[in-house]
Amino acid sequence: MNKHVIVQSYDESWKTDFIAIRDELDAALKDLALRIEHVGSTSVEGLSAKPIIDIDVVISDRSVLPEVVSALGSIGYSHEGDLGIPGREAFKYEGKDHLRKHHLYVCAQDSEELKRHLAFRDYLRSHPEAASEYGRIKEEGAALYPYDIDRYIEHKSPFIENVYKQLELSNGRVLSDFC
């Protein structure tokens, strides 16, 4: 199924959108979450992105996952499993019209996928020239493949893989539609 790929210039409101989502999650999760991280392209100031907030809830270890699933279920999130990416549990939601569209993941603090998300975000935050180039590639991909998310992802994958090689974190996987 193809969906419309929209990439827009950085929007300052993404910061406050994240805070609103984080606060709602924090109220439900209480001490189950060690921290709640804003990851993905909307977390990098100045970076063009799909206007969807990516969030990683960091938990101590997988033993608390059942409690996390229950707490998130109480506020309208359903667990979808790892969707083929070990170390990252995905959640979907309904009834969150008061919040910006977002992707929600739960990761144990020692998860390799969490480390990849944070390393990629932090690399782009500290390398504005790389963030600018990535934004250009994303905008170009959205213009070339406006109704083909898979081709859009293929278009930006070499950049992502190159960053991981530079970070020595690449293990042959790409973040798919995460970034």
C-alpha positions in Angstrom: 0.0 0.0 0.0 1.5 3.3 -1.1 0.8 6.5 0.9 1.5 10.1 0.1 5.0 11.1 1.1 5.0 14.7 2.4 8.3 16.2 3.5 8.2 19.8 4.8 10.7 22.3 6.1 11.6 22.2 9.8 8.8 23.5 12.0 9.5 24.8 15.5 6.2 23.5 16.7 7.5 19.9 16.5 9.3 20.6 19.8 6.1 21.5 21.6 4.2 18.7 19.8 6.8 16.2 21.2 6.4 17.7 24.7 2.6 17.3 24.6 2.9 13.7 23.6 5.7 13.1 26.1 3.7 14.6 29.0 0.7 12.3 28.2 3.0 9.3 28.0 4.8 10.2 31.2 1.6 10.6 33.1 0.5 7.0 32.1 3.9 5.3 32.4 5.1 7.0 35.6 8.3 5.3 36.8 8.1 2.5 34.1 9.9 4.8 31.7 13.5 5.8 32.4 13.1 8.6 29.8 11.2 9.5 26.7 13.3 10.5 23.7 12.4 12.6 20.7 14.1 10.8 17.8 13.8 10.9 14.0 14.0 13.8 11.7 11.6 16.1 13.6 14.0 16.1 16.5 16.8 17.7 14.5 16.5 21.5 14.3 16.5 22.8 10.7 16.0 19.3 9.1 13.2 18.8 6.6 11.0 15.9 7.6 7.7 14.1 7.3 5.6 15.9 9.9 5.3 12.9 12.2 7.0 12.8 15.6 9.1 9.7 16.4 9.3 8.7 20.0 11.3 6.1 21.9 10.2 5.3 25.4 13.2 3.9 27.2 12.6 1.1 29.8 15.1 -0.6 32.1 14.6 -4.0 30.4 12.1 -6.2 28.7 10.8 -7.6 32.0 8.7 -4.4 32.5 7.2 -4.6 28.9 3.9 -6.2 30.0 3.3 -3.4 32.5 4.2 -0.8 29.8 1.8 -2.4 27.3 -0.9 -2.3 30.0 -0.2 1.4 30.9 -0.1 2.5 27.3 -3.3 0.5 26.6 -5.0 2.5 29.3 -4.5 5.6 27.2 -5.4 4.2 23.8 -2.2 2.6 22.5 -2.0 -1.0 21.2 1.1 -3.1 21.1 2.0 -4.2 17.5 5.2 -6.3 18.4 8.6 -5.5 17.0 7.4 -5.4 13.3 10.5 -7.3 12.3 13.0 -5.0 14.1 14.3 -6.7 17.2 14.8 -4.4 20.2 12.0 -2.0 19.3 8.4 -2.6 20.2 5.9 -0.6 18.1 2.6 0.8 19.3 -0.4 2.2 17.3 -3.1 4.4 18.6 -6.6 5.7 18.0 -8.3 8.7 19.5 -5.3 11.0 19.7 -6.6 13.8 17.5 -5.4 16.3 20.1 -1.8 15.3 19.4 0.3 15.5 16.3 0.6 12.2 14.4 3.4 10.2 15.9 5.2 6.8 15.9 5.7 5.3 19.3 8.3 2.7 20.1 9.4 1.2 23.4 13.1 0.1 23.7 15.1 -1.4 26.6 18.0 0.9 27.6 20.5 -1.6 26.2 18.7 -2.0 22.9 20.9 -1.8 19.8 18.0 -0.1 17.9 17.7 2.6 20.6 21.4 3.2 20.3 21.1 3.5 16.5 18.2 6.0 16.8 20.1 8.2 19.3 23.4 8.0 17.5 21.7 9.0 14.2 19.8 11.9 15.8 22.9 13.1 17.7 25.1 12.9 14.6 22.7 15.1 12.6 22.3 17.5 15.5 26.1 17.9 15.7 26.7 18.0 11.9 24.5 20.7 10.4 26.0 20.2 6.9 25.0 16.5 7.0 21.5 17.5 8.3 21.2 19.9 5.4 22.2 17.3 2.9 19.8 14.7 4.4 17.0 17.3 4.2 17.8 17.9 0.5 17.8 14.2 -0.2 14.4 13.7 1.7 12.8 16.6 -0.2 14.2 15.2 -3.5 12.8 11.7 -2.7 9.4 13.1 -1.8 9.3 15.0 -5.1 10.4 12.0 -7.2 8.2 9.4 -5.4 5.3 11.3 -3.9 3.1 8.2 -3.8 5.7 5.5 -3.3 7.0 5.3 0.3 9.2 2.3 -0.6 11.0 4.1 -3.3 11.3 7.2 -1.1 12.9 5.0 1.6 15.2 3.5 -1.1 16.2 7.0 -2.2 17.4 8.1 1.3 18.8 4.8 2.4 22.4 5.3 1.0 22.7 8.5 3.1 21.5 6.7 6.3 23.8 3.7 5.6 26.7 6.1 5.1 26.1 7.8 8.5 26.0 4.4 10.2 29.3 3.5 8.6 30.7 6.7 9.9 29.4 5.9 13.4 30.5 2.3 13.1 27.1 1.1 14.0 25.9 -0.2 10.7 24.9 -3.9 10.8 23.3 -4.1 7.4 19.8 -2.8 8.4 18.2 0.4 7.4 15.7 2.2 9.6 13.0 1.9 7.0 10.5 4.7 7.4 11.7 5.7 10.8 13.8 8.7 9.7 
